[in-house]
Each structure stands twice: as C-alpha cells, then as structure tokens.
Amino acid sequence: MIGKTNIRDLFSSAAERNTFLKICAPMVRYSKLEFRHLVRSYRTDLAFTSMIMADSFCKSEKARLNEFTTNEEDTPLIAQFAANNTIDFLSASEMVYPYVDGVDLNCGCPQRWAMAEGYGSALLKTPELIADMLGTVRRNMPSTFSVSVKVRLLSSTDHKRTIDMCRQLEATGITFLTVHGRTAPEMTKVPVHKDALQEIKQSIGIPMVANGDIFTLDDAEQMYLQTKCDGVMTARGILSNPALFAGHSSTPVECVKRWLNICQQADTDITYQCMHHHFSFMTESLLTKRLRYELNNLSKEKQKVYEFIQTHLPLDGVVDDVGSGRQYPEKISCTYSERNYRERTTAVNGGRKDDSTAASAGSLYDPEASEGNFFQSKRVELDATTPALDGDGESTVDGVDFMDGGCILFDDFSSRIFSRSWARCSLRCFSANRWRSFSLTLRSISMRYLSRMAASASSVIASIEPGVSSFERRAWM
C-alpha cells in the first residue's frame, strides 16, 4: 500500500486559503501515470486516472495492467470507474483501494455505446441506482477514503431536477461531486451553464467541482468566483497546455522538454500512442502547421518522435530547474484479489460460477487500436485536402465526452455519419473540390443504407473473433 492523501482535507485546506483545487480530468488514453507526473509539476492539485471499465478491471489481469499503473509519488489520485451495478463498482473499488486515494463513478459519458450498456449518462435516468452504488461503496470503505461521482446537468433550464439529484447523491455520504455544466446532448459550442453550477453549489453541503470550458488559469479563477465551487476540473485545456494551472497561457518549451524526459525514462512503460499524442497536443502553439502535420504523421517509432521534437524546438537552450535531471520512481507492481468479486457474482447467479469472460476478457485488448476522436479531429484540421465532414463546423468531439468514454464506428447517424478516421480512409478518392458537396450528400444517405453498412462492420468484427466480449469490442472500436 502506498502513502494515502485525505481528499476531504485537500478541499478543507483550499477553502481555508480562499482558493480552489486545480484538477486534471479523467481522460481516456491520456490520464496515464506519466502525464499525471507532468501536470502535477505545474501545480495540479488532484489527478484522476483514465475512465476504467469496472467489469473488465474485476475480471481481467490484462485489463488491469493496461488501464492502471502507479508509483509512490502518484498522489493524490482518484480512480474513475464506469459501472452499471453495485457488484462491479464495489469489487473494483476494493481491488484498487491500496493504490489510490479515492474512487469516482462516471455518470457523465454520453457516448452511444455507454448509453446502450447502461453506463455514463444513462445512469442519470436512474438516480436511485447511482445512489445505491455510491452508498454501498461508501459503507464498505474507510471513512478517510474518498468516494465521489461525476454527473452532468439533467436540464439546462430546470435546475431543480439536477439539484434534487445532487442532494440525493450527497445523502449517500460521498466526499464530493463533480458537475459538468452541460447536459448530455449539448455540444461544446453551447457555453457552460455557470448559473446552474452556482445554484447546485448553494444547494449542497459537500465540495463541488465545476467542469467545462477551462482553457486558462483565468478561466478557472472566473469559474471559482462565479460559482463558488471548491474545485475546477479541466480536460481539453490541460491536454493542449499541461502548464495551464501554473498560469502559462500556452505550453512553455520547458514543458515539452519535461515531457520528453518523462517519456525517455518511462521507456516501454508508456505506449507510443500516449507519448506521441501528448507531444502533438502540447506543441500546437509551438510548431508551424506544416511541422505539426509532419509530427502527426511520423512512423510509429518513439526515437523518431524524440528526434523530431529535439530538432524543431530549442530544447537545449531551455533551463528547467524542476524537471532537468529529475528521476521518477519505478512503477509499483500491483497485486489484486478477485475473490470478493467471484463470491458476489456466484451468489447472484444462484451458485453458478460466472465464467462468461473470466478467462478471455481483455486477452485481445489493444490500447492503441483506435486513435480516438480528439486526435483524429486535430489531424483533420491540419490536412487541407481532408476537411471535416460537419458542414456547420461543429466538432465531433465534446471536450469532456471524449475522455469520459471511447468512440464507436457509427456514432450519431444523423449528424456524424462516420468517424473522421474512417472517412479519411474510405473517401480519399474524392478530389478536394468535391468534398463540400459530398459532405452534404452524406447527410441525405438513407437510414437503410447506413444500417446495412453498420451491420457489415459488425460482421467484420464478429468474423475476427467469435464471442468477443463487449470490453474487447469497445477496445477495437
């Protein structure tokens, strides 16, 4: 067990100093151990893991190794889980308990696969189930261990509905809650409803973290002043500028140098995708469009990326008193017991052992199987011959959505049609002057045709490996 940080005391300390906690959001693919080290060096007070599927974490050693790593300096830390039942959430919380300072339940992911399987925003329809999961974990964990939840607004106009839900969740004894200031259907072009966040904060007695549209330290301070929140969480903003909470308006070169040092030390412990994507995001303000395009399209060799960064950025002339020569501790070898989980599932199944995915879940898991919507949207921006499909310029990435869950091949038929990565691959034969008219044509394709294509995609996946678990399908998609 590593040293613990009391999350409740963190909030109390910030309140005594008339300030707020600065928090790095749970972001799929990106909130890994190495990035948590980087943002903490720039005054981030509290970090989350990426969202972890609780059922897969309970069943699969492969999933645990891929989704969670830590070391003795990785604190304060909260593990966020996606769960749709008490057994999975409680069992996963017990398993990760020795290595984190708290657990968080994701009730904000609006992705279609999550909604279909009863995860994320789908849970907002059944607050009594959320309360049951939170209350059960709260009763079974030490009082000093943080239990929290992340939700969205239920309505942008009727604030009372969200307030009533938050009060119901507060009554379970949770340590704090995070509220994203948009409803599940709202995209990032809709401003965060700060008035709703302010009313929620005034209506509950536990700390509230505000989330949404935080791109600078000034944004965070304005959110604090207007809503009186106890913490401010950022996702897209801290991806583009990991030094955000230290007051930098854009990524300083020293931050890139620090990330390079972290990645080189991590060596094989960090995936190419995680290393490369972070370089891509944080250098947006430091490289020309042409160089950014080259960086995004480098071959998958870490050394090539390191050499590219060292060639095109003045790292040698940068003095970094904090990160230069810093040696990070090795990651801890975590051990877990599935005993409680097995006993609970056996009892629920009437004495029958649940072997549905026990042996195979995660066996084909590949953390780099998908580039992710956020990275793909950046590539599209840089590719002059491949403009975005959305005619109104709306991004397919909701800043908090992309990190709250994965993506699916056919997401929101009516407006998204295909993921951008698939469009780039499948439609490259069209000349640039035909793209605009073709993008409009896509919107008029019949639902029957789309359904046939979706069925074809499902058949392809099924043919790859019959009986693949939902966890593995999500990894591929």
N, C-alpha and C positions, 0 to 999 in steps of 0.2 A: 504494500500500500504506500502511495506517495503522500507527501505532506498536503494537508487539506487547507482550503481557504473558505471561510464562512461568508457566503454570498450576502446573507442578510446584513452582516457587519459592513460589507462593502458599501451597500446602499446607505446605511446609517452614517458612515464616515463621510460620504459625499454630501449628504444632507447637512451635516454639521458644518461643512466648509462652504455651504451655499452654492453647491455645484451639482453636476450630474455625472453618472457613469458613462464612459465612452465605450461602445460595444461593437465588436465585429460580428456580423450576422452569420448564421449557418448557411453556407453556400455549397451546393452540390459540386463536386470536383475540385473546389478551391479552398475551403476552410480546413486545410490539412495542417499537420504539425509544423511544417517548415514555414508556412505563411503565417501561422499564429505567432511564431517567434518574431517574424518581421514586424507585424503590426504592433506587437507589444513594445518593441523597441522605439515606437513612435507614439507612445502614450495611450495606447488602447488599454482600458482597464479590465475588460472581460471579453473572453473569446468563446465562441461556440464551435463544436465540430460541424462537419457537413451533416445534413439530414441522413439518418441511418434507418433502414427498414428494420423494425424491431423483430419481425418474424424471422427474417434471414439471419439477423445477429444471433438469435437464440439457437437456430438450427445448424448454422454453417460456420465452421472454423475458417474456411476460405473467405467468407464474407467479413468475419471479424478482423482478419489480418489485413484485408483490403481497405476496410472502412474506418478502422480506429488504430492509431498509433499515438504514443505519448512518451514523455520523458520527465525527469524530476523537476524541470523548470516550467513545465507546461501547466501553469496555474495562474490565476483562476480559470477554470474550464468547465463548460456545461456541455453535455452530450445531448443532442437533439434526436428524438426518435419519431418515426411515423408509425403509428399503431392504430388499430381499429377495434381492439379488445383488451380487456384488463390483463389477461394471462401474458400476452406478448409484452405489453408495456412494463408490467411488474417484473417479469423474468429478465428482460433486457436491462432494466434499471439495477436489479440485484447483481447482474454479471459485471456491469461496468462500474459499479459503486467504488471499488478500491482505487480507481484511477482517475476519477473526476470529482468535481465539487458539487455537481447537481445534474439533474436530467430535465429535459424540456419536451413537451408534447407538441408536435406540429399539427395545428388546426388551421393552417393558412394556405396550404398548397392548392391552387385552383386548376392544376393540370388535369386533363380528361382521364388519364389512366388512374390517377389518385382518386378522383371523384367516383369513378366506376367501381373501385375496390373498397370504397368507404374510408379513405384516408383524407388527410388535409382538410380542405374547406367543406367536404361532405359532412364532416363531423359537426359543423356549425348548425346543422339541421336537427341534431340530437344533443343539446347541451347536457342532458341528464347522463348520457354515455360518457361525455368528456369529464363530467364531474365524478362519475364512478371510477374512471381510470385514474384521475388525479388523486382522489380521496384514498383509493386503495394503496397507491404508491406512497402517499404521504404517511399513512398509518403504519406502513411496514418498513420505513426507512428512518434513520436517526433524525432528530429534530434539527440538527445542525446541517443536514444535507439538504440542498436546495431542490425543490420541485416546482416547476413553472410550466407555463403554456404560452403559445404564440397563436393569436387569433387575428381575424380581420373584422372590419365593420360589417354588421348584418344589413345595415341600410345607411345610405348617405344622407337621408333626411330625417328618419325616425331614430334618433339617438337612443331613445329609451329602450329599444329592443336590445341593443348592444350593451347598454348599462346593466340591464337586468341579467343578461348572460354573465357579464363580468362579476357581478355580485354573487351569482350562484357559484361561479368557479372560485371566487375568493373564500366562500364559506367552506371549501374543502380543506383549507389550511395551507394553500400554496404560498410560496415565498414571494413571488412577484409574477406579473404577466406582461407580455409584450403585445402591443396592438399595432397592426399595420393600418395606416389611415386611409385605406381604400376598401371597397367591397370586392368580393372575388371576381365579378365580371369586369370591373373597371381596369382600364389600361393605364400606362404611365403618363399619357397625355392629360389625364384627369388629375388636377392638383390634389395633394393630400388634404383631407378634411380635418384641419387642425382644430376647428371648433368642436368637432366630435371628440377628438382626443382630450381636449381640455375638460369637457363635461364628464368624460369617463374618469379622468384623474380626480375630479372633485367628488365623485360618487363612490369611490372605493378607499379602503384604508391601507392597502398594501402598495408597495412600489409598482409604478407602471413605467414601462419602457416604450417610447414612441419610435415608430419606424416608418420610413418613406421619404424620398426626395432629399436625402442628406448627401451633399457633394462637397461641402467645405466645412471647416470648423465654425464659420459664421452661421451656416445653415443649422448646425447642431445647437448652437447657442440661441438662435432665434426660436427653434423648436422648444427648447427648455424654457425660455422666457414666456412664450405664448401659452404653452400647455401646462407648465409647472410639473412636467414629467420628472421622473427620478433617474432615467437613463435614456440615451439616444443610440439607436442601432442603425448602422449603415451597411449596404451591400454593394451596389454598383459603384458608389463613390469611393469606397476603400479598395475596390479592385483596380480602378484607374489611378488611384493615388493612395498607396498604403501609408503615407505620412500625413494623411488628412487631419487626424486628431492632434498632431503636433503643430498645426497651424499653417502648413505648406499649402499654397493654392494649387499647386500641381506637383507631380512627382519630382523630387530633387535627384540629381545624378547619384548622390551618395546612397540613396535608397536602392537604386539599381545595383550599385556596387555591393551593397549589403546582401541583396538577394542572390547575387552571383556567388558570394562567399558561402551563404547558407546552402545553396544548391550543390556546390562543389563538395562541401563537407558531407552532405546527405548522400551523395553518390547514388547508389542503386536504391536507396530508401525512398527517393522521390521519383515519380513517373515522369517520362518525357513530357506528356501532355500537361501535367500540373506545372512543371518548370517553365515550359515554353509559353503556355497561355498567360501566365503571370507576367513574363517579360513583355509579351505583346500588349497586354492591357496597360501596364505601368509606363511604357515608353511612348504612348500616344502623343504626348506633348513634347517629346524629346527628339523624335525622328521625323523625317520628311515622309510624305505619303508614299513615295516610291520605296524608301527603306523599310517602312512598316509592311508594305506589301511583300517585300523580299523576306523579311523576318517571318511573316505568317506562312510563307510557302517553302521554308527550308526543309531539307530532308530530315527525317527523324533520327538525328544524331545529336546528342547533347553537346558534344565538343564543338560542332559547327555553330550551334547557337551561342555558346560561350565566346567563340572567336568572333562571331558577328557583333556581339554586344561590345566586346573589347576594342574592335576595330572602329566602330561608328560612334562610340560615346567616349568622352575624355575621362575615363575612369582613373588613369594613372595620376592625374593632377588633382584628384579629389581626396581631401583629408577627412577621414571618418573615424573620429576618436572613439565612437561607441562600437562600431562593427568591425573595424580593422583588426585582424588577428584574433577575433573572438572565436573561441572553441565551444561548440554546443555539445551538451551531454548526449550520450548514446541513448537510443530509444529503449524503453523498458520492455522486457519480454512478458507480456500479459498472459495470465492463465485464467481460464474460465471453467465453471462447472455448469453443465446442462441439467443437473439432477432435478432442481426445483421445477424447471420448465417441463421436463419429461413427466414428472409426477402429476403436475397440474393437467397437462394435456391428456394423460392416460385416464385421469379421473373424469374429465369432461367427456371423453369418448367411451365411457362405460366400461373401463378396464382394458380397452383395446389400445395398444401402443400406436402412436402416430408416427408412421414411417413414410409418409407421403413424399417428403422431400428431405428427410433427415440425412440420407447418405449422399444425395446428389445435389442438393441446393448449393448454388454457388460454385459448383465444380467447373462450370464453363464461364464463370464471371470474368469479365474483362473491363477494367476501369477505363480503358481508352477506346472502347468500342464505338463511342459517339463523341463528336467534337463538342456537342452542346449548342443550344440555340444562341447563347450570348456570344460565343466565339465566332459562330457562323455569321451572325449579324455584323460583326466587325469586319470579317473578310469580305462580305458583300459590299460594305461601304467603300472598301479600298479597290474593288475590282470594277473599273469603269465599264467593262463590257458585260457585267452581270449586275444590273441594278436590282433593288429589292422588288418583290412581287407586289407589295401593297401599294396601290395607286395613290392612296392618300398620304403616304409617307410614314404611316404608323409602324412602329417597330413591333415585331412579333414577340419581343422579349419584355415581359413585365419585370422590372428590376428585382422585385422580391420573389416573383414567381419562379424565375429560372433557377434560383438557388433553393427554393422550397421543394422542388421535385425534379424529375427528369423531363424528357420530352417524348412524344410518341410520333410515329411516322406520319399519321394523318391527324393533325390537331386542329379542331375547329374548321370543318369543311367549308363553312360559309365565307370565312374571311382569310384563312391561312392557306388552304388548299394543300400545299405540300410544304415540308420543311425546306428551308432555303438550301441546305446542303444537297437535298435530292433534286431540287430544281436546277441547281448549278450543274449537277452531273447529267441529268436526263435531257436538259433542254439546251445544251451547249451548241447544238447545230443551228440555232436561230441567230441570225445576224443582229447586230446591235440596233439597227433602225427598225427592227420588227418586234423588239422586246416590249415596248409600251403597249402596242395593240394586242400582243399576245397575252400580256398580263391581264388585260381587261377581258380577253376571251376566256381565260381560265375561270373567271368568276361565274361565267354562264354555263360551264360544263354541268351536265345533269347529275343529280344525286345517284342515279342508277349507275352511271359510268364510274363515279368515284367509289361507289360501294363495290363494284366489280374489281377495281384496282386495289382497294383495301383488302378484299378477300384474297386477291392474288398475292399480296405482300404477306398476309398471314400464312398462306400455303407455303410460301418460300421458307418462312421462319420455321414452320412446323416440319418441313421436309429436312431441315438442317439437323434437328434433333427432336424426335417424337417425345412427347411427355415432358417438355421443358417446363420448369417451374416458372411462376409469374415473376419471381425475383430475377431469373436469368433473362426472361423476355424483356423486362424493364432495362436490364443492363445492355442488351443488344440495341434496344430502340432509343 
